[in-house]
Amino acid sequence: MSGQSTNHILMIKPAIFYKNAQTTESNHYQVESESEDIKIITIKAIKEFNDFKGKLESNGIQITSFEGSKECPDHIFPNWFTTFEDKTMQIFSMLAPNRRTEKTPDMISELCKTYELTKDYSSYENANVFLEGTSSMVFDRVNKIIYSGLSPRTNRDLLVSWCEDNEYELVIVETESHTGAPIYHTDVFMFVGTDVIGVCYEVIKPEYRDFIKEKVSKYHAVLEISKEQILDFCGNALEAKDKEGNLYLIMSSRAFAALNEKQLKILNGFYKKIIHSDLPTIEKYGGGSARCMLSELF
């Protein structure tokens, strides 16, 4: 049986970092760069990256890191591919043209030393059909369920086709963010662990709530997250394990600080530790947080 989490994570160190103008229309969590210099933003982001990477490694989580490209302001978010326990991998279609270039031949070649590339959905970009990997799809790998919220970055037809081809049950919802638009990525409002799921019901449209409540509670305990906590990236978390198999939940320090005592008590019942790191620059200008920076290597 597949395991939910892994001890090995890929991270991409940014060569440059700033607010990506090509992603702002669908990502309402990015903030304007104001007058701050791109060089300064990049220096801050690299420090946050290094500190985060160091914390994960100090807790026994293996990190492989690649160097990002200067043409890719969002290279720090490696959600364009996913791997599986059978040592295969797939590559996905990305909405923003400058995010499509994140799929560099060098990175793909390096990954293919370990994983067989069985599917590349990049050609769908030519038809404006997008499915942005582990951000569009939140995996329950043990029970073979995909949770997904529709958005400009998550196409319904391609999502249905992917689940049919890969024999995953699909739990699909529509959402409404603080701006009234759909939440751009599913991993903003929910995460799946081995024994617990974190989810914000308030941002899911009412007609889908009973359906998803039934689904998430079938195999897991449920941590409810408020819509206010979504703005602090509380849903953008990832489970990982150390080499002894101890489970950890990874999130940003902003997300950790926004959790209340009851929520922390629930999570501490399932995890050896909540690993958190301060990511204010990355969250401000990238509109993504801890989970977005991590790609699992099974």
N, C-alpha and C positions, 0 to 999 in steps of 0.2 A: 504493500500500500504506500502511496506517496505521502511524504511528510509535508507539513504546511510551510516550514521555514528551513533556512539553511545557515550554515556557519560562514559562508563565503559571499562577500558583497563586492560589487564593482562600483567605484566612484570615479568621476572625471574631474580633474583639477582644471579650473577655468584659466584660459590664457587671457581672456577678457570677459568682463561682466558689466552689464548695464541693462536698463529697461529695454526689452525687445519690442520695438514699435509694431512688429508684424504679429504679435500675439495679444496685444492689448484689447482688441475688439471682443475677444471671447474670454479673456482672463481679467476679471474685475477685481483681482486681489493685488495687482501691480500698482505701484505708486510712481508718480512722475519723478524724473531724475532731478528736477529743480535745477539749481545752478551747480550742483556738485560735479566735480570733474570725473570723467570716466576712469582715469588712472587711479584716482583715490578710491572710487567705488570698487574697482578691481582688486586693489591691494587689500581692502577690508574683506572682500569676498574670499580671497585666497586665505587670509588668516582664519576666517570662520571655517572654511573647508578643512584646513590643516588641523585646527583644534578639534573639530568634529571627528575627523578620521582618527586622530590620536586617542580620543575617548573610546571609540569603538574597539580599536586595537588593544587598548589597555584592559578591556573587559573580555578579551579572548575571542573576538570576532575577526576573522581573516578578511583583509581588505586587499583587493587588487585595484590599482589606480592607473588610469590613462591620462595623458596630457591633452587638454582640449585645444581647439583651433581658434585662432584670432578672428576667424570669420563667423564664429558661432557664439553669440552672447548667452545662449541657453545650454551650452554644452555640459554645464554642471548638472543638468537634469537628464540622465540617461534612460529615458522611458521609451526609446525607439526600438528596443528588442526585448525578448524574454527568453529564458532558458528553462529546460525541463529535466527531470531526474533521469530520463533515458539518454541524456547527453545530446539532445537536439536543441536547436534554437530557431526562433522566427524573428523576422524584421517587419516593422509596421509602417503604415503610411502616416505622414505628419502634415498638418495643415499649413504651417508657416513655411514659406520657401527656404528661409535661412535655417530652419530646423531640419529640413530634409538633408542639408549638407552635413549635419552632425554624424550621419552614417558613413564615416570615412572608410575607404578601402583598408587602411592600416588597422583600424580598430576591428573591422569585420574579419580581416585575415587573422588577427591575433585570437579572436574568439573562436574562429574555426579550427584552431589548433586543438581545441578541447571539445567543441560542439559541432555536430553536423547541421548545416543550414538546410532546413526542410521546407521553408516557405518564406518568401519575400513579398510583402504586400505593397512595396513601394510604387509599383505601376499604377495602383489605384489613385495616386496623387494626380495623375494626368486627367482623371475624371472627377476630380474634386471630391473624392470619397476617402474618409479618414477614419482610422481606428488607432488611437495613440497608445498602443501597448498596455503596459501595466498601470497606466494612469486612467485610461478609458475603462479597463477591465480590472476589477478587484477579484483576485483568485481565492476561492476556497479549494485548495489543491487536494485536500483529503477527500472531500465529498464531491469533487468535480462539479462545482457550481461557479458561474461567473456572475458577479453583481455589477451592474452598469447603469449609469445615468446618461441619457441621450443629451447631446450637445453638438455644436458645430464640429467638434473634434471626434465625435463618436457616432458613426453612421449606423442606423438601425439595420439595414439590409446586410452590410458587411459583418456586423456583430452577430446577427443570426446565423449567417453562413459560417463564420468562424467557429461558433459553438457547435454547430452540426458537424463540421469537419473534424473537430477535435474531441467530440463526444463529451461536451460540458453542458449541464443544464443552465439555462439563461434566466436570470432574474433581472428584468429590465424595468427602470422607473424613469419618470420625468421629475425635474427639480426646479426650484426657483430660488435664486440667490438673493442677497440683500439688495441687489439692483433691480430684481424682477426678472432677470435673464437666467437661462439655465446655468448651473454650475459647470464650469468647463471640463473638470475631470472628476471621476468617481472617487478617486483617492483623497479628495478634499473633504468629503463628508462621511467616509467610512473606511475602516480597516478590518481585516480578518486575521485572527490568531488561531492557534491550535484549539483553544477552549473558550475564547471570548471574542465577540465582535463588538467593535465600537461603531455607532451609527447615529446620525442626526436625522430623526424622523421629521423634524419641523421644516426642513428644506425640501422634503419630498412632497410632491403634490398630493393632496388628501385622498384622491381616488386610488393611489398606489400604497397607502400606508398600511392598511390591514394585510395586504398581500405580502409586503416585505417584512412586516413584523412576524408573520407566520413562518416565513422562510429563514430569517436569521436566528430565530429561537429554536429551530428544529434540532440543531446539533451543537449550539453554543449558548453560553451565558451572554447577556447583552449589556453593554455599557452605553447608556443613552447620553448623547452629546447635544448641547443646545445650539441654536442657530448663532447666538452670540459667540460661543466657543469656536465655531467654525472660522470666524474672523481671526481667531488666535491660532488657527491651524491644528486644533485638537484632533481632527479626523485624519490628519496627514501623518500617520504613524506606521511603523513596520515592526513585525516580530522577527527576531533573529535568535540564533543560539550560539553558545560557545562550543569548544571542542568536546566538552564533557556532556553536552546536550542540555545544559541549563538554558531556560528561555528568558529572553529580555524583550522589552518593548522600547523602541527607539522613537524619539520625537524631539522637537526643539524645546529650548528652555522657556520660550514664550508660551508654547502649548502646555508644558508641564505646570507652569505657574497659574494657568487659567483653569486647571482642574480643581474641583472641590474635594473636601476630605472624604466624602462618600465615594466619589469616583476613584480616588487614589487607593482607598481601601479595597475596592473591587479589583483593581488592576494588580495590586500587590499580592492578592490571593492567587494570581496566575503566573506572576513573573518574579524571577530572582531579583530583578532590579529594573527600574525605568531609567534608561540611559538618555540623558538630554544634553543638548549643547546649544549655545547662544548663536542664532543665525539671523540677526536683525537686518543686515544688508541684503542677504539673499532673499529673505522673505519680502522685504520692502520693494525691491526692484524686480525680482523674479516672479513674485506672486506664487511661489511654491516654497515648501519647507523640507523637513528632514526626509520624509519618505520619497519625495520627488528626486532626491539626490542619490538614492540607493537602488541599484539593480541587482537582483538576487542571482547568484551563480550556483546552480544545483549540480 
